Amino acid sequence: MSNDERNTPATSSTPVNAPPTDASGQPVNVVERDLQDRDDDTRAVDEVITPSSIRTKEQEAEELNRKTAEIERKVADSH
């Protein structure tokens, strides 16, 4: 392989910004397809990867702080 071949980008008949297509060449709306896909195997992964709202996380943190304080009170009362 010559230097010219390595420095020349590979050409493709599909433009870089072309919409995704299926095997028959028809355009595919991947967002709509993914929203309709209710595969339970990937749901857990999606929920872990997809960020939750900050407010939800704040509420979870407040609940954990309340539970921690309750446990600490019980431990302090038992001594």
KEKE-3310 file (N, C-alpha, C; in steps of 0.2 Angstrom, whole numbers, plus 5000, padded with zeros to 4 digits):
npx = (5004:5003:5008:4999:4988:4984:4982:4971:4954:4942:4930:4912:4896:4885:4880:4887:4878:4866:4850:4847:4844:4834:4836:4830:4832:4824:4820:4823:4815:4824:4823:4809:4807:4815:4808:4796:4801:4799:4808:4812:4825:4834:4828:4832:4846:4844:4838:4848:4858:4851:4850:4843:4831:4838:4830:4824:4834:4838:4827:4828:4840:4837:4827:4836:4844:4835:4832:4844:4846:4836:4840:4852:4847:4840:4851:4858:4849:4848:4860)
npy = (4994:5011:5027:5036:5029:5027:5039:5044:5046:5033:5031:5032:5027:5032:5046:5055:5061:5055:5048:5033:5017:5002:4985:4984:4996:5006:5021:5022:5027:5028:5032:5032:5018:5013:5018:5011:4998:4986:4978:4968:4964:4974:4985:4987:4991:5002:5010:5012:5018:5030:5046:5052:5064:5078:5082:5071:5063:5071:5069:5056:5056:5064:5055:5044:5051:5053:5040:5036:5045:5040:5027:5030:5037:5026:5017:5025:5027:5014:5012)
npz = (5000:4996:5001:4996:4995:5008:5013:5007:5008:5011:4999:4998:4992:5000:5007:5021:5030:5028:5030:5041:5033:5030:5025:5013:5008:5012:5021:5039:5054:5067:5080:5083:5080:5091:5102:5101:5103:5115:5122:5135:5139:5136:5143:5156:5155:5147:5156:5166:5159:5154:5159:5174:5180:5189:5200:5203:5208:5219:5227:5230:5237:5248:5254:5257:5266:5277:5281:5285:5296:5304:5307:5314:5325:5331:5334:5343:5353:5358:5365)
capx = (5000:5007:5006:4994:4982:4983:4980:4965:4948:4938:4924:4906:4890:4880:4882:4888:4872:4860:4846:4848:4840:4834:4839:4827:4834:4819:4822:4820:4815:4827:4820:4802:4808:4817:4803:4791:4804:4798:4812:4814:4832:4837:4825:4837:4852:4842:4836:4854:4861:4847:4850:4837:4831:4841:4825:4822:4840:4838:4822:4831:4845:4833:4825:4841:4846:4830:4832:4850:4845:4832:4844:4857:4843:4839:4857:4860:4844:4849:4866)
capy = (5000:5017:5033:5040:5025:5027:5046:5045:5043:5029:5034:5028:5030:5034:5052:5055:5063:5051:5044:5026:5013:4995:4981:4985:5003:5011:5025:5020:5031:5024:5035:5029:5011:5012:5019:5005:4992:4985:4972:4968:4963:4980:4990:4988:4994:5009:5014:5013:5023:5036:5050:5054:5071:5080:5083:5064:5061:5075:5066:5049:5057:5066:5049:5041:5054:5052:5033:5036:5048:5036:5022:5033:5038:5020:5015:5030:5025:5007:5012)
capz = (5000:4995:5005:4993:4996:5015:5015:5003:5012:5007:4996:4999:4989:5004:5010:5028:5034:5025:5035:5041:5029:5031:5020:5006:5006:5014:5027:5045:5059:5072:5086:5083:5081:5098:5107:5100:5105:5122:5124:5142:5140:5136:5147:5162:5152:5145:5162:5169:5155:5153:5165:5177:5181:5195:5205:5206:5212:5225:5231:5232:5242:5254:5257:5260:5272:5282:5283:5289:5302:5308:5309:5318:5331:5334:5337:5349:5359:5361:5369)
cpx = (5004:5005:5000:4987:4980:4980:4973:4959:4944:4931:4918:4900:4885:4883:4883:4882:4866:4857:4847:4842:4840:4837:4837:4829:4829:4821:4819:4821:4817:4824:4813:4803:4810:4812:4797:4794:4803:4802:4814:4821:4836:4834:4830:4843:4850:4841:4842:4858:4858:4848:4843:4837:4835:4836:4824:4828:4840:4833:4825:4836:4842:4830:4830:4844:4841:4831:4839:4850:4841:4836:4849:4853:4842:4845:4859:4855:4845:4856:4865)
cpy = (5006:5022:5036:5036:5026:5034:5048:5042:5038:5032:5029:5031:5033:5041:5052:5056:5060:5048:5037:5022:5006:4991:4982:4992:5008:5015:5022:5025:5028:5026:5032:5022:5009:5013:5014:4999:4991:4979:4973:4967:4969:4986:4992:4992:5001:5013:5016:5019:5030:5040:5052:5061:5073:5080:5076:5061:5065:5071:5060:5051:5060:5060:5045:5044:5053:5045:5033:5039:5044:5030:5024:5034:5031:5017:5019:5028:5019:5007:5016)
cpz = (5000:5000:5003:4995:5004:5017:5011:5007:5008:5005:4997:4995:4993:5007:5018:5032:5031:5030:5035:5036:5031:5025:5013:5004:5008:5020:5033:5050:5065:5079:5088:5084:5088:5103:5107:5103:5113:5125:5131:5144:5140:5140:5153:5160:5151:5151:5166:5165:5154:5159:5168:5179:5188:5201:5208:5210:5218:5230:5234:5238:5248:5258:5260:5267:5278:5285:5287:5295:5307:5311:5315:5325:5335:5337:5343:5354:5362:5365:5375)
residu = (MET:SER:ASN:ASP:GLU:ARG:ASN:THR:PRO:ALA:THR:SER:SER:THR:PRO:VAL:ASN:ALA:PRO:PRO:THR:ASP:ALA:SER:GLY:GLN:PRO:VAL:ASN:VAL:VAL:GLU:ARG:ASP:LEU:GLN:ASP:ARG:ASP:ASP:ASP:THR:ARG:ALA:VAL:ASP:GLU:VAL:ILE:THR:PRO:SER:SER:ILE:ARG:THR:LYS:GLU:GLN:GLU:ALA:GLU:GLU:LEU:ASN:ARG:LYS:THR:ALA:GLU:ILE:GLU:ARG:LYS:VAL:ALA:ASP:SER:HIS)
# end
